[in-house]
Amino acid sequence: MRTFLSLLGVVALVAVLYSPATIGGSIPISLGSTSATDTLEQGTSQFLAVLQSSGYHVILANDTLSAISSVHGEKAAYFLIGADTPLSSAETQAIDSSYNNGSLSLLIAEGNRTNEDMISGLFNANVTGNAIVDPTSSFADNRVFTVTLGIGQNASGVIDIASPIVLHSSGLTPVATTSILSYDTANSTLGSRTVVAAGTNGAGSWALLITDSAPFTNFLMNYTSAGVNEQNFVLSMVNWVTQSNKNTVIILDNSHYTTPSTPPIHFGVPVSPIIVYILESSLASSNQYYTSLPSQMQSLLQSHNIPVTLPLAILIAAVVILFSVYGALTRWFATEKKQNDILPIPKVEQTIAAESRARTDFLQTARKKSFYVATLSQLYEVLDTIVTRELGAPIASVSQDKLVSVLGEEGTKEAIRLFARLSRIYAYSTGKKRFLFPPVLRWKALVSNITRDSEKFLNRLNITIMGNEEKNQIEYASRGH
């Protein structure tokens, strides 16, 4: 078993050295969305909190149609902030109908063309999706700039990358524009671009369209600098749409958002370089020690008045190392004597001396593995018959109490250990087991040990094993007290 584990350790070391395995893990990354339940920078969870703390009754709509139907007969406002997926035709039709009958006001933040059909149908307008550049911006990125609302309290806020709103005989009018020096990526002509448009229809519904959802996100919601208060900027738009009526039910859309799937960041440290470094350090230390060993040995011998030259000290050190390595290897891998690979013949109980020529030949002759397996299988069957006759039950089912009553405590422990070893080999010989683990490396020694233990067990029952010279089999014989 010890030899097997040693070889297994060598195989494991080689496998580790050539293995591409690493010690590490992965960190999942989520970019987030502008959903009201997203607490990341791109989410709008703080906007939801601001609405609620301002006294508004907010419905978080995970089903747009159901949410609009649930406020039938009440004054409501529908907020759609930076949707990732377009509204369905049924949702668009429901919003259009409620907006035109005066029961639903709208605040829509749309920086691209996701809901182009809805915006075109409601307001006769469109968002181009081309980023605006304002050279007068105080930010390093000229696509980020501040604007001032022409409604409410004329609050100023930061727009973080927006595209122009184009109005075609629309009911909306511009309420926030860029400087006259601005342009967009599709049109280099200088001139102001509309980024916020608002208006009302004849039925009494109010609408506001902003071409950037960034002011509503957690990233900018609490931004304050140089006369800009982003939260006041957002609330000014909200209060204009609701006309500051806190009884207006706000339907905050939460059903048109997806979380971008981003591959996780993988990190790890290769195992093999670490093992190689440890081995290299160990070998370097060993090399340093053995390099200085001859001079240390020479000094040691000379301190005892033994004159030794350096070459002789090297020779002595080499012999000592050689015998040390040889002794270590033989201790681990050559536990048997060199001239004989069999154990001594076990002694029988003092009152019995049963050694036949056939049994002696069996113990002294080398055989194949199949012979040993068959022999031990036959021994199991013989012992099983004896145990059934003497103890009233076969090996597989004999009770421990019965064994104790006949063999005593120590004899029972030895018998159970013997039965377990024989049962395992018997199952292997009959095909019930495909493999033996741990594997048997010395079958002759195993057979000798099991035979000795079997003799000891049978002696306790006043029985012994005898080999028959004419028959190639194992027999047993009873003896009197």
Secondary structure by P-SEA (a helix, b strand, c coil): caaaaaaaaaaaaaaaaacccccbbbbbbbbccccccccccccaaaaaaaaaaacccccccccaaaaaaaaccccbbbbbccccccccaaaaaaaaaaaaaccccbbbbbccccaaaaaaaacccccccbbbbbccccccccccbbbbbccccbbbbbbcbbbbbbbccccbbbcccccccccccccccbbbbbcccccccccbbbbbbbcccccccccccccccccccaaaaaaaaaaaaaccccccccccccccccccccccbbbbbbaaaaaaaaaaaaaaaaaaaaaaaaaaaaaaaaaacccccaaaaaaaaaaaaaaaaaaaaaaccccccccccccccccccccbbbbcaaaaaaaaccccaaaaaaaaaaaaaaaaaaaaaacccccccccaaaaaacccaaaaaaaaaaaaaaaaaaaaaaccccccccccccaaaaaaaaaaaaaaaaaaaccbbbbbccccbbbbbbbcc
